[in-house]
Amino acid sequence: MNLSNTKKEVKQKFKADFTTLTEYVNSSDPCGLIAGGAPTDEYSCLTQQIISSIYNKKTRQEMKDMILHELKHHFGTPDLTSVDEPYKTRFENELDKLLNEVEREFY
């Protein structure tokens, strides 16, 4: 096995996975930033965390907890317990949709 080819394949796989995952995260738009005109790389730090969770075979719950943590601490979203309906339900549904897409595509 040629190490440089393997390294190249790993980079290509990561890039493809990152692109796919970016589409899922941006479609979910957990903070409404993309809809508000933010650049498409706005959630790159979150996408990086999710892809790391995928590659490290984290559970759905671990990934959900990490996403909520990142949204709260990096993007300043409020704790879900303080969010009113129907926004809370809409957010939870979008998060579940994102996690379902991740599971379907990567697990």
C-alpha positions, 0 to 999 in steps of 0.5 A: 500500500502506498502511503501517499495514495492512502493519505490522498484518499483520506483527504478526499473522503474528508472533503466529500464528507465535510461537503455533504455534512455542510449541506445538512447543517446549513439546511438545518440552519440551527440558529437561522444564520444562513436564512439571515444572509450569513456565508455558507461556511458560518457553521464550519466549526459545528460541522467540524465537531460533528464530523469528528463525532462521526469519525469517533463513532459517537452515539446519537445522544453524545452528538446531540449533546455536543451540538447543543453545547456548541450552539449555546457556547459558540453561537450564543443560543439560549438553553432550550428550557427558556425557548417558547413554543412553537420555536422550541418544537421547531428547533428540536424537529430540525435537530432530529432531522439533522441527526437522522440525516447524519445517521443515514449518511454516515452510520 
